[in-house]
Amino acid sequence: MSGDTTHGGQPVPRVEFKLGQVPEVVVTGYSGKVITLELWKDGVLSARSNFTVPSDRMTRQETGVVMEENFGMMRPVRRTQYQVLRAGLIVPLKRPMVGTYEVRLVLDGVIRQSAQFRVVAPYISAHK
């Protein structure tokens, strides 16, 4: 569970949210698979949705020409950089009410991962 996916481009895991915040389910892996996310509140199923996780992608970038030594001679060589972009999915949840929740990732009818989180009411000070 995450409430912030902007910290260095990586999700920040959290287990507690204040009422009104929007938790996000961050799914990594499962490239090209259809998964089911289930939201359980206090042990009761409250929502279920299917999602298709995007496939891994490979990018290719020409980085230019460099000089490289080959058998004692220098010659120009064209460099190409390849990068694999791993599959992933971010699913924001509707603003949940106060309570204890569990998100289950189901694939082929089997629970593959689960995460619990709490939603709490904001603390209001009695001092004036």
C-alpha positions in Angstrom: 0.0 0.0 0.0 1.2 3.4 -0.8 0.0 7.0 -0.4 2.9 8.5 -2.3 4.4 7.3 -5.5 6.6 10.4 -6.1 9.5 9.7 -3.7 12.4 9.2 -6.0 10.0 7.5 -8.5 9.5 4.6 -6.0 6.4 3.9 -4.0 6.5 4.6 -0.3 4.9 1.7 1.6 2.4 2.7 4.3 0.1 0.8 6.7 -1.9 3.7 8.1 -3.9 6.4 6.4 -6.0 9.3 7.7 -9.7 9.5 6.8 -9.9 11.2 3.5 -6.5 10.1 2.1 -6.5 7.9 -1.0 -4.4 4.7 -0.6 -2.9 3.2 -3.7 -2.2 -0.5 -4.5 1.1 -0.8 -6.2 1.5 -4.0 -8.2 4.9 -5.0 -9.5 5.6 -8.0 -11.7 2.8 -10.2 -13.1 3.7 -9.0 -16.7 0.8 -9.4 -19.1 -1.3 -11.3 -16.5 -5.0 -10.6 -15.6 -5.1 -10.3 -11.8 -7.9 -9.8 -9.4 -7.6 -7.3 -6.5 -9.9 -7.8 -3.6 -10.6 -5.3 -0.8 -11.6 -6.8 2.5 -12.9 -4.6 5.4 -13.0 -6.2 8.9 -12.9 -9.6 7.3 -15.8 -9.0 4.8 -15.2 -8.7 1.0 -16.2 -5.1 0.0 -14.9 -4.8 -3.5 -13.3 -7.0 -6.3 -12.0 -5.9 -9.7 -9.9 -7.5 -12.5 -6.9 -5.7 -14.0 -4.5 -6.5 -16.8 -1.0 -5.8 -15.8 1.0 -4.2 -18.8 3.7 -6.4 -20.3 7.4 -5.7 -19.7 8.8 -3.4 -22.5 12.3 -3.1 -23.9 13.5 0.3 -25.1 16.5 0.9 -27.4 18.4 4.1 -27.5 21.3 5.1 -29.7 23.8 6.8 -27.4 26.2 7.9 -30.1 29.5 7.0 -31.5 32.6 6.4 -29.3 36.1 5.3 -30.1 37.1 1.8 -29.1 40.3 -0.1 -29.2 40.2 -3.3 -31.2 43.4 -5.3 -31.7 45.6 -2.3 -31.1 43.7 0.0 -33.5 41.2 2.7 -32.6 37.9 2.7 -34.5 34.5 4.4 -34.1 31.8 2.2 -32.7 28.1 3.0 -32.5 26.7 2.4 -29.0 23.2 1.2 -28.3 21.7 1.1 -24.8 18.8 -1.3 -24.0 16.6 -0.9 -21.0 13.8 -3.2 -19.8 10.8 -1.4 -18.3 9.3 -3.8 -15.8 5.6 -4.3 -15.7 3.6 -2.6 -13.0 0.3 -1.1 -12.1 -1.0 1.5 -9.6 -4.6 1.3 -8.5 -6.0 4.1 -6.4 -8.7 3.0 -4.0 -11.9 5.0 -3.4 -11.6 6.9 -0.2 -12.1 4.3 2.5 -13.9 4.8 5.7 -12.3 4.2 9.2 -11.5 0.6 9.7 -9.0 -2.2 9.1 -8.5 -3.4 5.5 -6.7 -6.1 3.6 -6.0 -6.0 -0.1 -5.5 -9.4 -1.8 -3.9 -10.0 -5.2 -5.5 -13.2 -6.7 -4.0 -14.9 -9.8 -5.5 -18.1 -11.2 -7.8 -18.4 -8.2 -4.9 -18.3 -5.7 -4.0 -15.5 -3.3 -0.5 -14.5 -4.3 0.0 -11.5 -2.1 -1.8 -9.5 0.5 -1.3 -6.3 2.5 -3.1 -4.9 5.4 -3.7 -1.2 6.3 -5.8 0.9 8.6 -7.7 4.1 8.1 -8.0 6.2 11.2 -9.9 9.4 12.1 -7.8 12.5 12.3 -6.8 13.4 15.9 -8.6 16.5 17.1 -7.1 18.2 20.1 -9.5 19.0 23.0 -7.3 22.0 24.0 -8.5 25.5 23.0 
